[in-house]
Amino acid sequence: MEEHRKSIEEGIVESYKQDEDMMILVFAQWCVNEELNPEELYRQAYPQQESNERLQRVLELTVPKEEAGPIPDHTVLGVLSLFGNEDLAFVVSEAISNRTSKK
């Protein structure tokens, strides 16, 4: 029984990591679409962290802006908030404000 419970817990953790990777991909692709550097925005949100290996790995999955579908601002903000990335959501909000004030 203990082994079954451990297996379920490992499955839940793996599922969460996959969902988190999807959140990172949404963020990274949104940055590409908006011609922003995802690593720079991440550093602004989390200056105490050297770099994010998962972000590095997920960046390889992004596609050029011309090949990507649009990602609405509210979608990226919602996904970041869902995973508790409030600092990154704040930096993204600032980038959105800067973009809209330039138009």
GUNULO-607507 format. One record per residue: residue number from 1; z, x, y of N, C-alpha, C, O, CB in turn; residue in three letters. Coordinates in Angstrom, 1 decimal. Glycine has a CB too. Example, Ala and Ser with C-alpha at 12.3 -4.5 7.8 and 13.67 -1.06 7.14 Angstrom:
2
+-----+--------+--------+--------+--------+--------+--------+--------+--------+--------+--------+--------+--------+--------+--------+--------+---------+
! num !   n_c3 !   n_c1 !   n_c2 !  ca_c3 !  ca_c1 !  ca_c2 !   c_c3 !   c_c1 !   c_c2 !   o_c3 !   o_c1 !   o_c2 !  cb_c3 !  cb_c1 !  cb_c2 ! residuo !
+-----+--------+--------+--------+--------+--------+--------+--------+--------+--------+--------+--------+--------+--------+--------+--------+---------+
!   1 !    7.8 !   13.2 !   -5.7 !    7.8 !   12.3 !   -4.5 !    7.8 !   13.2 !   -3.3 !    8.5 !   14.2 !   -3.3 !    9.0 !   11.3 !   -4.5 !     ala !
!   2 !    7.1 !   12.8 !   -2.2 !    7.1 !   13.7 !   -1.1 !    7.9 !   12.9 !    0.0 !    8.0 !   13.4 !    1.1 !    5.7 !   14.1 !   -0.6 !     ser !
+-----+--------+--------+--------+--------+--------+--------+--------+--------+--------+--------+--------+--------+--------+--------+--------+---------+
//
This chain:
103
+-----+--------+--------+--------+--------+--------+--------+--------+--------+--------+--------+--------+--------+--------+--------+--------+---------+
! num !   n_c3 !   n_c1 !   n_c2 !  ca_c3 !  ca_c1 !  ca_c2 !   c_c3 !   c_c1 !   c_c2 !   o_c3 !   o_c1 !   o_c2 !  cb_c3 !  cb_c1 !  cb_c2 ! residuo !
+-----+--------+--------+--------+--------+--------+--------+--------+--------+--------+--------+--------+--------+--------+--------+--------+---------+
!   1 !    0.0 !    0.8 !   -1.2 !    0.0 !    0.0 !    0.0 !    0.0 !    0.9 !    1.3 !   -0.7 !    0.6 !    2.2 !    1.2 !   -0.9 !    0.0 !     met !
!   2 !    0.8 !    1.9 !    1.2 !    0.9 !    2.8 !    2.4 !   -0.5 !    3.5 !    2.7 !   -0.9 !    3.6 !    3.8 !    1.9 !    3.9 !    2.1 !     glu !
!   3 !   -1.2 !    3.8 !    1.6 !   -2.5 !    4.5 !    1.8 !   -3.5 !    3.5 !    2.4 !   -4.3 !    3.9 !    3.2 !   -3.0 !    4.9 !    0.4 !     glu !
!   4 !   -3.4 !    2.2 !    2.0 !   -4.3 !    1.2 !    2.6 !   -4.0 !    1.0 !    4.1 !   -4.9 !    0.9 !    4.9 !   -4.1 !   -0.2 !    1.9 !     his !
!   5 !   -2.7 !    1.0 !    4.5 !   -2.3 !    0.8 !    5.9 !   -2.8 !    2.0 !    6.7 !   -3.3 !    1.9 !    7.8 !   -0.8 !    0.7 !    6.0 !     arg !
!   6 !   -2.7 !    3.2 !    6.1 !   -3.2 !    4.4 !    6.8 !   -4.7 !    4.4 !    7.0 !   -5.2 !    4.8 !    8.0 !   -2.8 !    5.7 !    6.0 !     lys !
!   7 !   -5.4 !    3.9 !    6.0 !   -6.8 !    3.8 !    6.1 !   -7.2 !    2.8 !    7.2 !   -8.2 !    3.0 !    7.9 !   -7.4 !    3.3 !    4.7 !     ser !
!   8 !   -6.5 !    1.7 !    7.3 !   -6.8 !    0.7 !    8.3 !   -6.5 !    1.3 !    9.7 !   -7.3 !    1.1 !   10.6 !   -5.9 !   -0.6 !    8.2 !     ile !
!   9 !   -5.4 !    2.0 !    9.8 !   -5.1 !    2.7 !   11.1 !   -6.2 !    3.7 !   11.5 !   -6.6 !    3.8 !   12.7 !   -3.7 !    3.4 !   11.0 !     glu !
!  10 !   -6.7 !    4.5 !   10.6 !   -7.7 !    5.4 !   10.8 !   -9.0 !    4.7 !   11.3 !   -9.7 !    5.2 !   12.1 !   -8.0 !    6.3 !    9.6 !     glu !
!  11 !   -9.3 !    3.6 !   10.6 !  -10.5 !    2.8 !   11.0 !  -10.4 !    2.3 !   12.4 !  -11.3 !    2.3 !   13.2 !  -10.6 !    1.6 !   10.1 !     gly !
!  12 !   -9.2 !    1.8 !   12.8 !   -8.9 !    1.3 !   14.2 !   -9.1 !    2.5 !   15.2 !   -9.8 !    2.3 !   16.2 !   -7.5 !    0.7 !   14.3 !     ile !
!  13 !   -8.5 !    3.6 !   14.9 !   -8.7 !    4.8 !   15.8 !  -10.1 !    5.2 !   16.0 !  -10.6 !    5.4 !   17.1 !   -7.8 !    6.0 !   15.3 !     val !
!  14 !  -10.9 !    5.2 !   14.9 !  -12.3 !    5.6 !   14.9 !  -13.1 !    4.6 !   15.7 !  -14.0 !    5.0 !   16.5 !  -12.8 !    5.7 !   13.5 !     glu !
!  15 !  -12.8 !    3.3 !   15.5 !  -13.5 !    2.3 !   16.3 !  -13.2 !    2.4 !   17.8 !  -14.1 !    2.2 !   18.6 !  -13.0 !    0.9 !   15.8 !     ser !
!  16 !  -12.0 !    2.7 !   18.1 !  -11.6 !    2.9 !   19.5 !  -12.4 !    4.1 !   20.1 !  -12.9 !    4.0 !   21.2 !  -10.1 !    3.1 !   19.7 !     tyr !
!  17 !  -12.4 !    5.2 !   19.4 !  -13.2 !    6.3 !   19.8 !  -14.6 !    6.0 !   20.1 !  -15.2 !    6.5 !   21.0 !  -13.0 !    7.5 !   18.8 !     lys !
!  18 !  -15.2 !    5.2 !   19.2 !  -16.6 !    4.9 !   19.3 !  -16.8 !    4.0 !   20.6 !  -17.8 !    4.2 !   21.3 !  -17.1 !    4.1 !   18.1 !     gln !
!  19 !  -15.9 !    3.1 !   20.8 !  -15.9 !    2.2 !   22.0 !  -15.8 !    3.1 !   23.2 !  -16.5 !    2.8 !   24.2 !  -14.9 !    1.1 !   21.9 !     asp !
!  20 !  -14.9 !    4.0 !   23.2 !  -14.6 !    4.9 !   24.3 !  -15.9 !    5.8 !   24.6 !  -16.2 !    6.0 !   25.7 !  -13.4 !    5.8 !   24.0 !     glu !
!  21 !  -16.5 !    6.2 !   23.5 !  -17.8 !    7.0 !   23.7 !  -18.9 !    6.1 !   24.4 !  -19.6 !    6.6 !   25.2 !  -18.3 !    7.5 !   22.4 !     asp !
!  22 !  -18.9 !    4.8 !   24.0 !  -19.8 !    3.9 !   24.6 !  -19.5 !    3.7 !   26.1 !  -20.4 !    3.7 !   26.9 !  -19.8 !    2.5 !   23.9 !     met !
!  23 !  -18.2 !    3.6 !   26.5 !  -17.8 !    3.6 !   27.9 !  -18.3 !    4.8 !   28.6 !  -18.8 !    4.7 !   29.7 !  -16.3 !    3.4 !   28.0 !     met !
!  24 !  -18.1 !    6.0 !   28.0 !  -18.5 !    7.2 !   28.6 !  -20.0 !    7.2 !   28.8 !  -20.5 !    7.7 !   29.8 !  -18.1 !    8.4 !   27.8 !     ile !
!  25 !  -20.8 !    6.7 !   27.8 !  -22.2 !    6.7 !   27.9 !  -22.7 !    5.7 !   29.0 !  -23.6 !    6.0 !   29.8 !  -22.8 !    6.2 !   26.6 !     leu !
!  26 !  -22.0 !    4.6 !   29.2 !  -22.4 !    3.6 !   30.2 !  -22.1 !    4.3 !   31.6 !  -23.0 !    4.2 !   32.5 !  -21.5 !    2.3 !   30.2 !     val !
!  27 !  -21.0 !    5.0 !   31.7 !  -20.7 !    5.7 !   33.0 !  -21.8 !    6.8 !   33.2 !  -22.3 !    6.9 !   34.3 !  -19.3 !    6.4 !   32.9 !     phe !
!  28 !  -22.0 !    7.6 !   32.2 !  -23.0 !    8.7 !   32.4 !  -24.4 !    8.2 !   32.7 !  -25.1 !    8.8 !   33.6 !  -23.0 !    9.6 !   31.1 !     ala !
!  29 !  -24.8 !    7.2 !   32.0 !  -26.2 !    6.7 !   32.3 !  -26.3 !    6.0 !   33.7 !  -27.3 !    6.1 !   34.3 !  -26.6 !    5.7 !   31.2 !     gln !
!  30 !  -25.2 !    5.3 !   34.1 !  -25.2 !    4.8 !   35.4 !  -25.3 !    5.9 !   36.4 !  -26.1 !    5.7 !   37.4 !  -23.8 !    4.0 !   35.6 !     trp !
!  31 !  -24.6 !    7.0 !   36.2 !  -24.7 !    8.1 !   37.1 !  -26.2 !    8.6 !   37.2 !  -26.7 !    8.9 !   38.3 !  -23.8 !    9.3 !   36.7 !     cys !
!  32 !  -26.8 !    8.8 !   36.0 !  -28.2 !    9.3 !   36.0 !  -29.0 !    8.3 !   36.7 !  -29.9 !    8.7 !   37.5 !  -28.6 !    9.4 !   34.5 !     val !
!  33 !  -28.9 !    7.0 !   36.5 !  -29.7 !    6.0 !   37.2 !  -29.5 !    6.0 !   38.7 !  -30.4 !    5.8 !   39.4 !  -29.3 !    4.6 !   36.6 !     asn !
!  34 !  -28.3 !    6.4 !   39.1 !  -28.0 !    6.4 !   40.6 !  -28.2 !    7.8 !   41.2 !  -27.8 !    8.0 !   42.3 !  -26.5 !    5.9 !   40.8 !     glu !
!  35 !  -28.7 !    8.7 !   40.4 !  -28.9 !   10.1 !   40.8 !  -27.6 !   10.8 !   41.3 !  -27.6 !   11.4 !   42.3 !  -30.0 !   10.1 !   41.9 !     glu !
!  36 !  -26.6 !   10.5 !   40.5 !  -25.3 !   11.1 !   40.8 !  -25.0 !   12.1 !   39.6 !  -25.4 !   11.9 !   38.5 !  -24.2 !   10.1 !   41.0 !     leu !
!  37 !  -24.1 !   13.0 !   39.8 !  -23.7 !   14.0 !   38.8 !  -22.4 !   13.4 !   38.1 !  -21.4 !   13.4 !   38.7 !  -23.5 !   15.4 !   39.3 !     asn !
!  38 !  -22.5 !   13.0 !   36.8 !  -21.4 !   12.5 !   36.2 !  -20.2 !   13.4 !   36.1 !  -19.0 !   13.1 !   36.2 !  -21.7 !   12.0 !   34.8 !     pro !
!  39 !  -20.5 !   14.7 !   35.8 !  -19.5 !   15.7 !   35.7 !  -18.7 !   15.9 !   37.1 !  -17.5 !   16.1 !   37.1 !  -20.1 !   17.1 !   35.3 !     glu !
!  40 !  -19.5 !   15.8 !   38.2 !  -18.9 !   16.0 !   39.5 !  -18.0 !   14.8 !   39.8 !  -16.8 !   14.9 !   40.3 !  -19.9 !   16.1 !   40.6 !     glu !
!  41 !  -18.4 !   13.6 !   39.5 !  -17.6 !   12.4 !   39.7 !  -16.3 !   12.4 !   38.8 !  -15.2 !   12.1 !   39.3 !  -18.4 !   11.1 !   39.4 !     leu !
!  42 !  -16.5 !   12.9 !   37.6 !  -15.3 !   13.0 !   36.7 !  -14.3 !   14.0 !   37.3 !  -13.1 !   13.8 !   37.2 !  -15.8 !   13.4 !   35.3 !     tyr !
!  43 !  -14.8 !   15.2 !   37.8 !  -13.9 !   16.2 !   38.4 !  -13.2 !   15.6 !   39.6 !  -12.0 !   15.9 !   39.8 !  -14.7 !   17.4 !   38.8 !     arg !
!  44 !  -13.9 !   14.8 !   40.4 !  -13.2 !   14.2 !   41.5 !  -12.1 !   13.3 !   41.1 !  -11.0 !   13.2 !   41.7 !  -14.2 !   13.4 !   42.4 !     gln !
!  45 !  -12.3 !   12.5 !   40.0 !  -11.3 !   11.6 !   39.5 !  -10.1 !   12.3 !   38.8 !   -9.0 !   11.9 !   38.9 !  -11.9 !   10.6 !   38.6 !     ala !
!  46 !  -10.5 !   13.4 !   38.1 !   -9.5 !   14.1 !   37.3 !   -9.6 !   15.6 !   37.6 !  -10.0 !   16.4 !   36.7 !   -9.7 !   13.9 !   35.8 !     tyr !
!  47 !   -9.2 !   16.0 !   38.8 !   -9.3 !   17.5 !   39.2 !   -8.5 !   18.4 !   38.3 !   -8.8 !   19.6 !   38.2 !   -9.0 !   17.6 !   40.6 !     pro !
!  48 !   -7.4 !   17.9 !   37.7 !   -6.5 !   18.7 !   36.9 !   -7.2 !   19.1 !   35.5 !   -6.7 !   20.0 !   34.9 !   -5.2 !   18.0 !   36.7 !     gln !
!  49 !   -8.2 !   18.4 !   35.1 !   -8.8 !   18.7 !   33.8 !  -10.0 !   19.7 !   34.0 !  -10.8 !   19.6 !   35.0 !   -9.4 !   17.4 !   33.2 !     gln !
!  50 !  -10.1 !   20.6 !   33.1 !  -11.1 !   21.6 !   33.2 !  -12.5 !   21.0 !   33.0 !  -13.3 !   21.0 !   33.9 !  -10.9 !   22.7 !   32.1 !     glu !
!  51 !  -12.7 !   20.4 !   31.9 !  -14.0 !   19.6 !   31.6 !  -13.7 !   18.6 !   30.5 !  -12.7 !   18.7 !   29.8 !  -15.2 !   20.6 !   31.3 !     ser !
!  52 !  -14.6 !   17.7 !   30.3 !  -14.4 !   16.7 !   29.3 !  -15.5 !   16.9 !   28.2 !  -16.7 !   16.7 !   28.4 !  -14.5 !   15.3 !   29.9 !     asn !
!  53 !  -15.0 !   17.4 !   27.0 !  -16.0 !   17.7 !   25.9 !  -16.7 !   16.4 !   25.5 !  -17.9 !   16.5 !   25.2 !  -15.2 !   18.2 !   24.7 !     glu !
!  54 !  -16.1 !   15.3 !   25.5 !  -16.7 !   14.0 !   25.1 !  -17.8 !   13.7 !   26.1 !  -18.9 !   13.2 !   25.7 !  -15.7 !   12.9 !   25.0 !     arg !
!  55 !  -17.6 !   13.9 !   27.4 !  -18.6 !   13.6 !   28.4 !  -19.8 !   14.6 !   28.2 !  -20.9 !   14.2 !   28.3 !  -18.0 !   13.8 !   29.9 !     leu !
!  56 !  -19.5 !   15.8 !   27.9 !  -20.5 !   16.8 !   27.7 !  -21.4 !   16.3 !   26.5 !  -22.6 !   16.4 !   26.6 !  -19.9 !   18.2 !   27.3 !     gln !
!  57 !  -20.8 !   15.9 !   25.4 !  -21.5 !   15.5 !   24.2 !  -22.3 !   14.2 !   24.5 !  -23.5 !   14.1 !   24.1 !  -20.5 !   15.2 !   23.1 !     arg !
!  58 !  -21.7 !   13.3 !   25.2 !  -22.4 !   12.0 !   25.5 !  -23.6 !   12.2 !   26.5 !  -24.5 !   11.4 !   26.5 !  -21.4 !   11.0 !   26.1 !     val !
!  59 !  -23.5 !   13.2 !   27.4 !  -24.5 !   13.4 !   28.4 !  -25.9 !   13.7 !   27.6 !  -26.9 !   13.4 !   28.2 !  -24.2 !   14.6 !   29.3 !     leu !
!  60 !  -25.8 !   14.3 !   26.5 !  -27.0 !   14.5 !   25.7 !  -27.7 !   13.2 !   25.2 !  -28.9 !   13.3 !   24.9 !  -26.7 !   15.4 !   24.5 !     glu !
!  61 !  -27.0 !   12.1 !   25.3 !  -27.5 !   10.8 !   24.9 !  -28.2 !   10.1 !   26.0 !  -28.8 !    9.0 !   25.8 !  -26.5 !   10.0 !   24.2 !     leu !
!  62 !  -28.0 !   10.5 !   27.2 !  -28.5 !    9.8 !   28.4 !  -30.0 !   10.0 !   28.4 !  -30.6 !   11.0 !   27.8 !  -27.9 !   10.3 !   29.7 !     thr !
!  63 !  -30.7 !    9.1 !   29.0 !  -32.2 !    9.2 !   29.2 !  -32.5 !    9.2 !   30.7 !  -31.7 !    8.9 !   31.5 !  -32.9 !    8.0 !   28.5 !     val !
!  64 !  -33.7 !    9.7 !   31.0 !  -34.1 !    9.7 !   32.4 !  -34.1 !    8.3 !   33.0 !  -34.2 !    7.3 !   32.3 !  -35.6 !   10.3 !   32.5 !     pro !
!  65 !  -33.8 !    8.3 !   34.3 !  -33.7 !    7.0 !   35.0 !  -34.9 !    6.0 !   34.7 !  -34.7 !    4.8 !   34.5 !  -33.6 !    7.3 !   36.5 !     lys !
!  66 !  -36.1 !    6.6 !   34.6 !  -37.3 !    5.8 !   34.4 !  -37.3 !    5.1 !   33.0 !  -37.9 !    4.1 !   32.8 !  -38.5 !    6.6 !   34.5 !     glu !
!  67 !  -36.6 !    5.7 !   32.1 !  -36.5 !    5.1 !   30.7 !  -35.4 !    4.2 !   30.5 !  -35.3 !    3.4 !   29.5 !  -36.5 !    6.2 !   29.7 !     glu !
!  68 !  -34.4 !    4.3 !   31.3 !  -33.1 !    3.5 !   31.1 !  -33.3 !    2.1 !   31.8 !  -34.0 !    1.9 !   32.7 !  -32.0 !    4.2 !   31.8 !     ala !
!  69 !  -32.6 !    1.2 !   31.2 !  -32.4 !   -0.1 !   31.8 !  -31.4 !    0.0 !   32.9 !  -30.6 !    0.9 !   32.9 !  -32.0 !   -1.2 !   30.7 !     gly !
!  70 !  -31.4 !   -1.0 !   33.8 !  -30.5 !   -1.0 !   34.9 !  -29.1 !   -1.2 !   34.4 !  -28.9 !   -2.0 !   33.5 !  -30.9 !   -2.0 !   36.0 !     pro !
!  71 !  -28.1 !   -0.6 !   35.0 !  -26.7 !   -0.8 !   34.7 !  -26.1 !   -1.3 !   36.1 !  -25.9 !   -0.5 !   37.0 !  -25.9 !    0.4 !   34.1 !     ile !
!  72 !  -25.7 !   -2.6 !   36.1 !  -25.1 !   -3.1 !   37.4 !  -23.8 !   -2.4 !   37.7 !  -23.1 !   -2.0 !   36.8 !  -24.9 !   -4.6 !   37.3 !     pro !
!  73 !  -23.5 !   -2.2 !   39.0 !  -22.3 !   -1.6 !   39.4 !  -21.1 !   -2.3 !   38.8 !  -20.1 !   -1.6 !   38.3 !  -22.2 !   -1.6 !   41.0 !     asp !
!  74 !  -21.0 !   -3.6 !   38.8 !  -19.9 !   -4.3 !   38.3 !  -19.7 !   -4.0 !   36.8 !  -18.6 !   -4.1 !   36.3 !  -20.0 !   -5.8 !   38.5 !     his !
!  75 !  -20.7 !   -3.7 !   36.1 !  -20.6 !   -3.4 !   34.6 !  -19.9 !   -2.1 !   34.4 !  -19.0 !   -2.0 !   33.6 !  -22.0 !   -3.4 !   34.0 !     thr !
!  76 !  -20.3 !   -1.1 !   35.1 !  -19.7 !    0.2 !   34.9 !  -18.2 !    0.2 !   35.4 !  -17.4 !    0.8 !   34.8 !  -20.5 !    1.3 !   35.7 !     val !
!  77 !  -18.0 !   -0.5 !   36.5 !  -16.6 !   -0.6 !   37.0 !  -15.7 !   -1.4 !   36.0 !  -14.6 !   -1.1 !   35.7 !  -16.5 !   -1.3 !   38.3 !     leu !
!  78 !  -16.3 !   -2.5 !   35.4 !  -15.6 !   -3.3 !   34.4 !  -15.2 !   -2.5 !   33.1 !  -14.1 !   -2.6 !   32.6 !  -16.4 !   -4.5 !   34.0 !     gly !
!  79 !  -16.2 !   -1.7 !   32.7 !  -16.0 !   -0.9 !   31.5 !  -15.0 !    0.2 !   31.7 !  -14.1 !    0.4 !   30.9 !  -17.4 !   -0.3 !   31.0 !     val !
!  80 !  -15.0 !    0.8 !   32.8 !  -14.0 !    1.9 !   33.2 !  -12.6 !    1.2 !   33.2 !  -11.7 !    1.8 !   32.7 !  -14.4 !    2.6 !   34.5 !     leu !
!  81 !  -12.5 !    0.1 !   33.9 !  -11.2 !   -0.6 !   34.0 !  -10.7 !   -1.0 !   32.6 !   -9.5 !   -0.9 !   32.4 !  -11.3 !   -1.7 !   34.9 !     ser !
!  82 !  -11.6 !   -1.5 !   31.8 !  -11.2 !   -1.9 !   30.5 !  -10.5 !   -0.8 !   29.7 !   -9.6 !   -1.1 !   28.9 !  -12.4 !   -2.4 !   29.7 !     leu !
!  83 !  -10.9 !    0.4 !   29.9 !  -10.4 !    1.5 !   29.2 !   -9.3 !    2.3 !   30.0 !   -8.9 !    3.4 !   29.6 !  -11.5 !    2.5 !   28.8 !     phe !
!  84 !   -8.9 !    1.7 !   31.1 !   -7.8 !    2.2 !   31.9 !   -8.2 !    3.5 !   32.7 !   -7.3 !    4.2 !   33.1 !   -6.7 !    2.6 !   31.0 !     gly !
!  85 !   -9.5 !    3.6 !   33.0 !   -9.9 !    4.8 !   33.8 !  -10.0 !    4.4 !   35.3 !  -11.0 !    4.4 !   35.9 !  -11.3 !    5.2 !   33.3 !     asn !
!  86 !   -8.8 !    4.0 !   35.8 !   -8.8 !    3.5 !   37.1 !   -9.1 !    4.6 !   38.2 !   -9.8 !    4.3 !   39.2 !   -7.4 !    3.0 !   37.4 !     glu !
!  87 !   -8.8 !    5.8 !   37.9 !   -9.1 !    6.9 !   38.8 !  -10.6 !    7.1 !   38.9 !  -11.2 !    7.3 !   40.0 !   -8.4 !    8.2 !   38.4 !     asp !
!  88 !  -11.3 !    7.1 !   37.8 !  -12.7 !    7.2 !   37.7 !  -13.4 !    6.0 !   38.3 !  -14.4 !    6.1 !   39.1 !  -13.2 !    7.4 !   36.3 !     leu !
!  89 !  -12.8 !    4.8 !   38.1 !  -13.4 !    3.6 !   38.7 !  -13.3 !    3.7 !   40.2 !  -14.2 !    3.2 !   40.9 !  -12.6 !    2.3 !   38.2 !     ala !
!  90 !  -12.2 !    4.2 !   40.7 !  -12.0 !    4.4 !   42.2 !  -13.1 !    5.3 !   42.7 !  -13.7 !    5.0 !   43.8 !  -10.7 !    4.9 !   42.5 !     phe !
!  91 !  -13.4 !    6.4 !   42.1 !  -14.4 !    7.4 !   42.5 !  -15.8 !    6.7 !   42.4 !  -16.6 !    6.9 !   43.3 !  -14.4 !    8.7 !   41.6 !     val !
!  92 !  -16.0 !    6.0 !   41.4 !  -17.3 !    5.2 !   41.3 !  -17.4 !    4.2 !   42.4 !  -18.5 !    4.1 !   43.0 !  -17.4 !    4.5 !   39.9 !     val !
!  93 !  -16.4 !    3.5 !   42.7 !  -16.4 !    2.6 !   43.8 !  -16.7 !    3.2 !   45.2 !  -17.5 !    2.7 !   46.0 !  -15.0 !    1.8 !   44.0 !     ser !
!  94 !  -16.2 !    4.4 !   45.4 !  -16.5 !    5.2 !   46.6 !  -18.0 !    5.6 !   46.6 !  -18.6 !    5.5 !   47.6 !  -15.6 !    6.5 !   46.7 !     glu !
!  95 !  -18.5 !    6.0 !   45.4 !  -19.9 !    6.3 !   45.4 !  -20.8 !    5.1 !   45.7 !  -21.8 !    5.2 !   46.3 !  -20.3 !    6.9 !   44.0 !     ala !
!  96 !  -20.4 !    3.9 !   45.2 !  -21.1 !    2.7 !   45.5 !  -21.1 !    2.4 !   47.0 !  -22.1 !    2.0 !   47.5 !  -20.6 !    1.5 !   44.7 !     ile !
!  97 !  -19.9 !    2.5 !   47.6 !  -19.8 !    2.3 !   49.0 !  -20.6 !    3.2 !   49.8 !  -21.2 !    2.8 !   50.8 !  -18.3 !    2.4 !   49.4 !     ser !
!  98 !  -20.6 !    4.5 !   49.4 !  -21.4 !    5.5 !   50.1 !  -22.9 !    5.2 !   50.0 !  -23.7 !    5.3 !   51.0 !  -21.2 !    6.9 !   49.6 !     asn !
!  99 !  -23.3 !    4.7 !   48.9 !  -24.7 !    4.4 !   48.6 !  -25.1 !    3.2 !   49.5 !  -26.2 !    3.2 !   50.1 !  -25.0 !    4.1 !   47.2 !     arg !
! 100 !  -24.3 !    2.1 !   49.5 !  -24.6 !    0.9 !   50.2 !  -24.5 !    1.1 !   51.7 !  -25.2 !    0.5 !   52.5 !  -23.7 !   -0.2 !   49.8 !     thr !
! 101 !  -23.7 !    2.1 !   52.2 !  -23.6 !    2.3 !   53.6 !  -24.8 !    3.1 !   54.1 !  -25.1 !    3.1 !   55.3 !  -22.3 !    3.0 !   54.0 !     ser !
! 102 !  -25.5 !    3.8 !   53.2 !  -26.7 !    4.6 !   53.6 !  -27.9 !    3.8 !   53.6 !  -28.9 !    4.2 !   54.2 !  -26.9 !    5.7 !   52.6 !     lys !
! 103 !  -27.9 !    2.6 !   53.0 !  -29.1 !    1.8 !   53.0 !  -29.2 !    1.0 !   54.3 !  -30.2 !    0.3 !   54.4 !  -29.0 !    0.8 !   51.9 !     lys !
+-----+--------+--------+--------+--------+--------+--------+--------+--------+--------+--------+--------+--------+--------+--------+--------+---------+
//
